[in-house]
Amino acid sequence: MKKFWRIFGLIVLGITLQSMFKITFGIVFLENLWFHDRTYYVKMKMTPTEESLRVLQIQTVVHHSLGPDYFANVYIPEQYKVLNKEPNLGAEAVPGYKAYNMNMKRKYRDVLSTDDFIIAPMAKDLVIPATPVLVDFLNLHQSLHKDESFILATTNQNTRLEGPEMAEATYPQQLDM
């Protein structure tokens, strides 16, 4: 009879702990849903290297994300070669651009990625007008945010990046976003 009560007590304890954790998880989920906005950050910085090569560092952040899967595609104008990455052929095609996938990783409530792109103009004496670098945030269901804040331009073999220090967009939280 002692063994029966011991097993019965462990089962009741397990059920009680499980329900407490479910309630706590529900409270945290609702707190995230109703009191935090979802924010998208994009930072870009360009470092010059030898000759006409440039290192374009792109950092993307989805802050206070509730969804399980976020992806980011970076669209770089076709007039530039990206020497260290392969284009993402599965991304939505945008005329005049090649898509590259960012490696997004979850860290607590945020989804982060930082990638370096080694870029160079297609031809040495090519003058490339100011063209935006597109960043598209998406999940498995839809496109969530598109950013066009940063502009690449090349004159006299000098490629420059123009734009704010950090681009930011904020949206209210919704389920399945």
Secondary structure by P-SEA (a helix, b strand, c coil): caaaaaaaaaaaaaaaaaaaaaaaaaaaaaaaaccbbbbbbbbbbbbbccccbbbbbbbbbbccccccbbbbbbbcccccccccccccccccccccbbbbbccccccccccbbbbbbbccccccccccccccbbbbbbcccccccccccbbbbbcccbbbbbcccbbbbbbcccccc
